[in-house]
Amino acid sequence: MRSGVDTDFLVAVELCEHARHEQAHALFEGLLTGGTTFVVAPQVLAEIVHIITDGRRFLEPLSMSLALERVQWWWNAREVEQVFPCASSTAQTTAWLLLSNGTVFGFPERIMTTPPSSTT
């Protein structure tokens, strides 16, 4: 079985202080034991580094070196299939987001209403 993983899931798996760490880690272990191949896109790894090293979000963020070690594991593990976006997949994602007003993937609606210049 193949399972795509997103930033939220990987952050929860990696940080013990995350509210859903135990649930995410149990799911990860179960999928791993079941032989699941995790599908990861490179932009997810960049997002993870940004989030898990942020001291404003977590009391005990990971150091940059540890965060980079973790994303290297995720990218190079034999249980991981690397996938890359292309023009048509990006266009399809944009269409789905517009169609659902940004909620198709569980994103808050502000993702579609916040001007890019005001994001941090």
SULCOR-V713861 format. One record per residue. N is the residue number from 1. PHI is phi as a letter, one per 40 degrees, with the letter a starting at -180 (none if undefined). D_FIRST is the distance of its C-alpha to the first C-alpha in Angstrom with 1 decimal. Layout:
n: {N & N}
phi: {PHI & PHI}
d_first: {D_FIRST & D_FIRST}
This chain:
n: {1 & 2 & 3 & 4 & 5 & 6 & 7 & 8 & 9 & 10 & 11 & 12 & 13 & 14 & 15 & 16 & 17 & 18 & 19 & 20 & 21 & 22 & 23 & 24 & 25 & 26 & 27 & 28 & 29 & 30 & 31 & 32 & 33 & 34 & 35 & 36 & 37 & 38 & 39 & 40 & 41 & 42 & 43 & 44 & 45 & 46 & 47 & 48 & 49 & 50 & 51 & 52 & 53 & 54 & 55 & 56 & 57 & 58 & 59 & 60 & 61 & 62 & 63 & 64 & 65 & 66 & 67 & 68 & 69 & 70 & 71 & 72 & 73 & 74 & 75 & 76 & 77 & 78 & 79 & 80 & 81 & 82 & 83 & 84 & 85 & 86 & 87 & 88 & 89 & 90 & 91 & 92 & 93 & 94 & 95 & 96 & 97 & 98 & 99 & 100 & 101 & 102 & 103 & 104 & 105 & 106 & 107 & 108 & 109 & 110 & 111 & 112 & 113 & 114 & 115 & 116 & 117 & 118 & 119 & 120}
phi: {none & b & b & c & b & b & d & d & c & c & c & c & c & c & b & c & c & c & d & b & d & c & c & c & c & c & c & d & c & c & c & c & c & c & g & c & c & c & c & b & b & c & c & c & c & c & c & c & d & d & c & c & b & c & c & c & c & b & c & b & c & c & c & c & c & c & c & c & c & c & c & c & c & d & c & b & c & c & c & b & b & c & b & b & c & b & d & c & c & c & c & c & c & c & c & c & c & c & c & b & f & g & b & d & b & g & c & c & d & c & c & c & b & c & c & d & c & b & c & b}
d_first: {0.0 & 3.8 & 6.7 & 10.2 & 12.8 & 16.4 & 19.8 & 20.5 & 17.5 & 18.2 & 21.9 & 21.5 & 19.5 & 22.2 & 25.3 & 26.6 & 29.1 & 26.7 & 27.1 & 23.4 & 22.8 & 22.4 & 20.1 & 17.8 & 18.1 & 17.3 & 14.1 & 13.2 & 14.2 & 12.3 & 8.9 & 10.2 & 11.6 & 8.5 & 7.1 & 5.0 & 6.2 & 8.7 & 10.3 & 14.0 & 17.1 & 20.4 & 22.4 & 20.2 & 21.5 & 25.1 & 24.9 & 23.7 & 26.6 & 29.0 & 28.0 & 27.7 & 31.0 & 32.9 & 35.6 & 36.4 & 33.1 & 32.8 & 35.5 & 33.8 & 31.9 & 30.5 & 32.8 & 31.9 & 31.5 & 29.1 & 27.1 & 27.0 & 25.8 & 22.9 & 21.8 & 22.3 & 19.9 & 17.2 & 17.9 & 18.3 & 15.9 & 14.0 & 10.8 & 11.6 & 11.4 & 14.8 & 15.4 & 18.9 & 20.6 & 23.0 & 25.9 & 24.3 & 21.3 & 23.9 & 26.1 & 23.4 & 22.6 & 26.4 & 26.9 & 24.4 & 26.1 & 29.5 & 28.7 & 27.6 & 30.2 & 27.6 & 25.9 & 22.8 & 20.8 & 23.0 & 25.5 & 29.0 & 31.3 & 33.4 & 30.9 & 32.4 & 35.9 & 36.5 & 38.2 & 36.6 & 39.9 & 39.7 & 36.2 & 36.1}
